[in-house]
């Protein structure tokens, strides 16, 4: 997929919003880097694809609502809101829905995403994960 940084970044967001792992992998460079909001790094298309699979298992309805995209050269910055339902056991309980403002930086190389960097406050989901773990522990 050749195209502008904006077009490629929008395609990546679309693949995320559809939970389409094959399309995500197709849009990644072989040496793709994913950097999360805690600066943890995953490298390599297959490793990052597996990480997305794990994340979609826990947050099956994860989506990015794009509000604005800013581009300069090979870089697209996406501003918006992320939301989903924390469902580690597969149960989509409405009380486990969360959302938070987020920004993403996509570095595009040869029509693919070479790096996807997330800037978001994941505290809403961390709280749900902590509360779920605490609730499942025997008293």
C-alpha positions in Angstrom: 0.0 0.0 0.0 1.7 3.1 -1.2 0.3 6.4 -0.2 0.7 9.5 2.0 1.5 9.2 5.6 -2.1 10.2 6.4 -3.6 7.5 4.1 -1.4 4.8 5.6 -2.1 5.9 9.2 -5.8 6.0 8.5 -5.6 2.4 7.1 -3.7 1.3 10.2 -6.4 2.8 12.4 -9.1 1.2 10.4 -7.4 -2.2 10.8 -7.1 -1.7 14.5 -10.8 -0.6 14.8 -11.8 -3.8 13.0 -9.4 -6.0 15.0 -8.0 -7.2 11.7 -4.7 -8.7 12.6 -3.8 -9.7 9.0 -4.4 -6.2 7.7 -2.4 -4.7 10.6 0.5 -7.0 9.8 0.2 -6.2 6.1 0.5 -2.5 7.0 3.6 -3.0 9.2 7.2 -3.0 7.9 9.1 -6.2 8.7 11.1 -4.4 11.4 8.0 -2.5 12.8 8.4 -1.0 16.2 5.5 -0.6 18.6 6.0 1.8 21.6 3.3 1.9 24.2 2.4 4.7 26.6 4.8 3.3 29.2 7.7 3.3 26.6 7.7 -0.5 26.4 8.9 -1.6 23.0 7.9 -4.5 20.8 9.8 -5.0 17.6 9.2 -7.1 14.5 6.0 -7.6 12.5 5.2 -11.0 13.9 5.9 -10.1 17.5 3.8 -7.0 17.3 1.0 -8.9 15.5 1.0 -11.4 18.4 0.9 -8.5 20.9 -2.1 -7.0 19.2 -3.8 -10.5 19.2 -3.3 -10.6 23.0 -4.6 -7.1 23.5 -7.7 -7.7 21.3 -8.4 -10.8 23.5 -8.5 -8.6 26.6 -10.1 -5.6 25.0 -12.1 -7.1 22.0 -13.9 -3.8 21.2 -10.8 -1.5 21.3 -11.3 1.4 18.9 -9.6 4.7 18.1 -12.0 7.6 17.4 -9.9 10.0 15.3 -10.5 13.7 15.9 -7.6 15.1 13.9 -4.6 14.0 11.9 -1.5 16.2 11.4 1.2 15.2 8.9 4.6 16.3 8.0 6.6 14.2 5.6 6.7 10.6 6.7 5.1 11.3 10.1 1.4 11.3 11.0 0.2 12.4 14.4 -3.3 11.2 15.3 -5.3 12.9 18.0 -8.4 11.3 19.4 -10.0 9.1 22.0 -9.5 5.3 22.6 -12.2 3.2 24.2 -13.0 -0.4 24.8 -14.2 -2.9 27.3 -11.8 -4.8 29.6 -12.9 -8.4 29.2 -10.1 -10.8 30.3 -12.6 -13.6 30.7 -14.5 -12.9 27.5 -17.4 -11.3 29.3 -18.3 -7.9 27.8 -19.6 -6.3 31.0 -20.7 -2.7 30.5 -19.3 -1.7 33.8 -15.8 -2.5 32.4 -16.0 0.0 29.6 -13.4 2.7 29.6 -12.2 5.6 27.4 -9.3 8.1 27.5 -7.8 10.8 25.3 -4.9 9.5 23.2 -2.4 10.5 20.6 -0.4 8.3 18.2 2.7 8.9 16.1 3.0 6.9 13.0 6.3 6.8 11.1 5.7 5.7 7.5 8.3 4.1 5.3 7.7 2.7 1.9 3.9 2.9 2.3 3.9 1.0 5.6 4.0 1.8 9.3 7.6 1.5 10.5 6.8 2.7 14.1 3.5 3.2 16.0 3.9 5.1 19.2 1.0 5.5 21.7 0.6 8.4 24.1 -2.4 7.7 26.4 -3.3 7.6 30.0 -4.1 3.9 30.5 -5.2 4.5 34.1 -8.9 3.8 33.4 -8.1 0.3 32.1 -5.4 -0.4 34.7 -8.0 0.4 37.4 -10.4 -2.1 35.8 -7.7 -4.8 35.6 -6.7 -4.2 39.2 -10.3 -4.3 40.4 -11.0 -7.5 38.5 -7.9 -9.2 39.9 -8.8 -8.1 43.4 -12.4 -9.2 43.0 -11.3 -12.7 41.9 -8.9 -13.2 44.8 -10.3 -15.3 47.7 -10.8 -13.2 50.8 
